[in-house]
């Protein structure tokens, strides 16, 4: 019984093995579909290194499946399934056309390597380059040398390009330039996913539109969401108003006309006289709102510089068209020798000149403090003598950028020192509900007006050391903002 079973199983196994071999061989044959010569005016046969070779010339035509090849002359290697194509080479596959002057077609891999200039055409795009390889099964083109791809919606030029026909995705490298109706994008490398609506640029990125120029290390554009993201040394130049904003990372929302920048951000408003009139704003984060009126919100370690106007705060808002600055969260302003503090400060800077600075006490604000102005003495011998003004609300008014008047409202008080013939001459302490101080051309107090419950006291020089001349809340703020060395 055992012998009978053994003899019947062996033929079954053998037949199965033969079927597997035949199936595998058939698949192999199909995979190695031979290139067929369909036409030639002249045909010669020869042997090269033991391989059968055909030399065809004149109206040469080859086919392989759905691939059709036309050329002036060709050399066909039968065993290796390779054809060398020369002169007016045209290769067709469905809606694809490949044009070149010289190419080698590899039947086993179903690819063509083109030399001497190559053009790829399909309904979606036209691609030209010095050299190129096209993979017919994958629908993938790898082109090099002065590459250009043209589509009704865009154009790409580069040193190298990979183009995927089925998805219309492109991967370009080397002096890449993508041109669309709305912008020109330049970078070392750009990946363009057309149907997904995404463009990813890397290295020396430069994006130019009608009104702005954006530069960065990397940038991604989401055309469907109308959103852009850039990182690394980001700079946005507004061509219409000479404004530059910068930071390490940016997100731009086109539909909302909103941009946010993070990490080491800043704004520069360039004026005619760059050294004195240019406005600088530095912060941790900056938000740009481009709906009229345009304004910028700086948050975290905010510093502002414009000529002699300096400011620091937690949050600053710059209204560009109105040329005003609003400061909150422990704001401090310096203007020449004056220092102003308060809960909220608002400065008007029209026509590149400072006009008014307002400090307001916000009673409902936790930790609210009164407004305070400290004036430093210019004379080196009296550096320790500070004129002081304190009140709920203080307005500093300027004429030709010189301090002209200070209005103090509610709970007002002041200490100011007197001088005669450049010699110290005591001090004055005044109080009242409201105080107005007037200044002369040298920005010295020339007149004082007090209304409602005025009080005044003169302290002679001889007894100054016996009297307290520091108003409650007096503090000298250090670390004034300084212009920073920019990376661009």
Secondary structure, 3 states (H helix, E strand, C coil): CHHHHHHHHHHHHHHHHHHHHHHHHHHHHHHCCCCEEEECCEEEEEEECCEEEEEEEEEEEEEECCEEEEEEEEEEECCCCEEEEEEEEEEEECCEEEEEEEEEEECCCCEEEEEEEEEEECCCCEEEECEEEEECCCCEEEEEEEEEEEECCEEEEEEEEEEECCCCEEEEEEEEEEEECCCEEEEEEEEEECCCCEEEEEEEEEEECCCEEEEEEEEEEECCCCEEEEEEEEEEEECCCCEEEEEEEEEEECCCCEEEEEEEEEEEECCCCHHHHCEEEEEEEEEEECCCCCEEEEEEEEEEEECCEEEEEEEEEEECCCCEEEEEEEEEEEECCEEEEEEEEEEECHHHCCCEEEEECCCCCCCCCCEEEEEECCCHHHCCCEEEEEECEEEEEEECCEEEEEEEEEEEEEEEEEEECCEEEEEEEEEEEEEEEEECCCCCEEEEEEECCCEEEEECHHHHHHCCCCCCCCCCCCCCCCCCCCCC
